[in-house]
């Protein structure tokens, strides 16, 4: 059984940063999460999840993130087997 760490870069909608961060934290319970400015006031959310590779997949988590209000786009920034 292997564990996987995945960091998602989440692009919120124009006014969705706070809503998305709150919902992701409450519903999906990431191990770590922060907002980061990428350019000219544009912010992204970076959320790290750790999961058992036999029980779930990063695509399952990504689909759950996409359903959160205030989320525009989602991409995997880093995925590592622990």
ABEGO torsion letter per residue (X at the ends): XBBBBBBBBBBBBAAAAAAAAAAAAAAAGBABBBBBBABGGBBBBBBBBBBBAAABBAAAAAAAAAABBGBABBBBABBBBX
